[in-house]
Each structure stands twice: as structure tokens, then as C-alpha cells.
Amino acid sequence: MSTTDIDTTKEGQGPFAWFHTLGRNGKRAFVGAFGGFGLDAYDFQVLPLSLFAITASFGLTTGEAGLLNTVTLVVSALGGAIAGILADRIGRVRTLMITVITYAVFTVLCGFATSYEMLMVFRALQGLGFGGEWAAGAILVAEYCKPQYRGRTVAFIQSSWAVGWGLSVIVYTAVFSFLPQDAAWRVLFWTGAIPALLVFYVRRNVKDAPRAERALGTSPVKGSFRAVFRGKLGRTTMFAALLATGVQGGYYTLASWVPTFLKTERGLSVVGTGGYMALLISGAFAGYVTGGYLTDLLGRKRTFTLFAVLSAILIVLFTTIPPGANGLILLVTFPLGFTTSAIFSGFGSFLAELYPTELRGTGQGFTYNFGRAVGAFFPAVVGFLAQGMGVGGAMIFGAVAYGIAVVALLGLPETKGVELR
């Protein structure tokens, strides 16, 4: 590997040594992946933020509203799995560009939907790109990292989700404050065109890591789902998929229903909801970054377990605080955002370390997105349960998901500090 790929001159100097050791090409890959995932988050979050207005516009039940998120996540799982195979067959960078264009185009088209059915189709197609971006971007950066810094480096990529989420809340607050809600949700979707600009940067500046280029040109093994279920990899794939199911089932329950919960059961205005969401997102950003350092310090499995347990406890606290005690919810909001996001910090490094280079895209794409597909049913279940239990009562179901994640860890190895194969 050349000096442009990993720079060792500043290794170990300061808290950002992980960034210096990426080298020139690695830093460019980091910027491309950070931007891609952050804008991916932006385009995903415009639906949960608009869900109250969309429900009113099309006269939907909470169950039908929940299905919009579930369909997005299920199709995104297919997109992520396909992107993983593409990453092993045509390269990480090309796959990254394809996914960004896909989610940008179909997010914009959602704003033109004239019926619930049309919106569902466009949102499902947006999911193809939404699911694929992380699979390509996380691997791209992981392959430039030194082992001792891989956890925190890829965690910073993950932290861009909070940046995109925060940007979506800012735009949501502005748009819904100045436009009637029937028009505002459409305008919010149209702003989803912004990510397409990132493709120009990626095309001009970002390259696959040398190890990936070599595997692409010389390896007799090409990405396929069958390959990641052969031999010992089969057990790894099954437990990694179960881990991803638990973590994402819990997270998407929150991401899909917190805005509606704050409006309908806590009686907050658009601006009030935006304030609570800002606190949740601030916690999320801090969690992503801190979780990355902890996954390098404590190990992958201990970090997952710690934050799974804390997330389950905080979901229960957040949704069972009695009416009129919104101040108590405010106290729980930051820690909730912190723990439910910190648990994601280890995914990029952990899944990359479980698979060899020639199957890394396929393995990571399949396991993470299988978890997304199954975890996607949690928001739908919450939506249907909410009809009888209320949104807050139903959201406790998300705590069950984190128990599934802890069980899955029993079947997976610790990979802290390993060299990529």
C-alpha cells in the first residue's frame, strides 16, 4: 500500500491521529462517504418529519402511516444487499455514486405524489439507494484504516447520520413554519435533490483502496449471497444478521415515531418538536463519536452489549413519563439519542472485519440490510399497536429489539485490532 493510502508520519499524535493516517486518498474517501451517508439520513428523515402532515393530507390511519416507513426499510434492505454485491463486482466508488443518485431522484419524486399508493411506490424506490449507500461507503473507508483506528474512523462516518438528520430538522422547522402543511411536506421532499451534487465530488476525487482494486481484478471469488453462507462464514452471517435486526428494529421504532409521539401525545408544536428533536440529534452525534472510541477501547462486543442494555432502559423511560411532565422527557432525550446511536458506531468496523476483501461488500451488505428488512417491521407493528395502546405505549415494543441484539452477540467473535483479510 502506497504512502498516499496510509500516512504513518503522524501516527499516534493527538485525538485525530485516525484521520492523519488515512493518507490523501483515504481522506477523500472519508469526505465522500461522510457526505453520502449524511445526505442519505437527510432524505430518509423527511418522511418521519412529514408523517403527521402526510397522514392528514391523505387521510391515513396510524397503521397505513407506519407502512410507509416499513416499505422504505424493506426495499432499502434489498438495495443494500444488491449494493454489497455490486461493491465486490464493480468497486466501492461506482456503487456509492449509483446509490446516491438513486435516493436523491426518488426523494424528489415523493414530493409530486398525488396519492398514498404513488407515495409508497416512490418511497420504496428511494429505499433502493438509501439502503445501498452505507454498504458501499463504510467499506470504502474501512479499507483505508489502520486496525487500531478502524472503529473510531468508521464511527465518524456513522456520525454523519446525525448531521443529515439535524439538517433535515432545521429545514423542516423552517418550511413548516412558513408554509401550510399540505404544501410544506412536498417542499421538504423536493429539497432531497441536494445529495445529487455530491456525485460530482466523488467521481472526481474518490478512489477504491488498493486492496479492493486488487481483489476486483484478480480474485476468482466474486460477490454472491451463496458465498457468504459457505463453511464457517455461514454461522457468522446468520448471527451478524440477527445483531443488525435487533439494533435496527429498536432504532427505526424511534426514528419513525418520535416526531408523531411528541406532537400527538405530548402536545408539542412544530417549533417545540424541533427543539426536542435537536436535543435527540445532539445526543446522537455525541453517541456516534463516543461509541467509535469505545469500540476501539473496550472491543466490539462489549460496546454493543453496553449500549443495547442502556437503549432498552431509556426507551421505556422516555415513553412512560406521565402526561404534563415534558420537562422529564427533556432530561431523557439526550441520553436516548446518545445510546441508540452509539450502538451503531461499531457496525462498520465489526462487519468489515468479519469478512475477507473479496466478500466484504456482500457480507456487510447482506447482514446489515437483512437486519434492516426485518427490523423494518417494528415501526409497522408499533403503528398497528398504537391504534389501541397509543403511540407511546406501543413504542416500548422497540426495547424488545435490543434484547435480540444481545443474544446475537453470543455467536460472534471479538475482532478488535485484527488486520483485514
Secondary structure, DSSP 8 states (H G I E B T S, - for coil): --TTT---TTTTSSTTHHHHTTHHHHHHHHHHHHHHHHHHHHHHHHHHHHHHHHHHHHT--HHHHHHHHHHHHHHHHHHHHHHHHHHHHT-HHHHHHHHHHHHHHHHHHHTT--SHHHHHHHHHHHHHHHHHHHHHHHHHHHTTS-GGGHHHHHHHHHHHHHHHHHHHHHHHHHHHHHS-HHHHHHHHHHGGGGGGGHHHHHHHH----HHHHHHHHH-S----TTGGGSHHHHHHHHHHHHHHHHHHHHHHHHHHHHHHHHHHTS---HHHHHHHHHHHHHHHHHHHHHHHHHHHHT-HHHHHHHHHHHHHHHHHHHHHS-TT-HHHHHHHHHHHHHHHHHGGGGHHHHHHHHS-HHHHHHHHHHHHHHHHHHHTHHHHHHHHHHHHHHHHHHHTHHHHHHHHHHHHHTTS---TT----
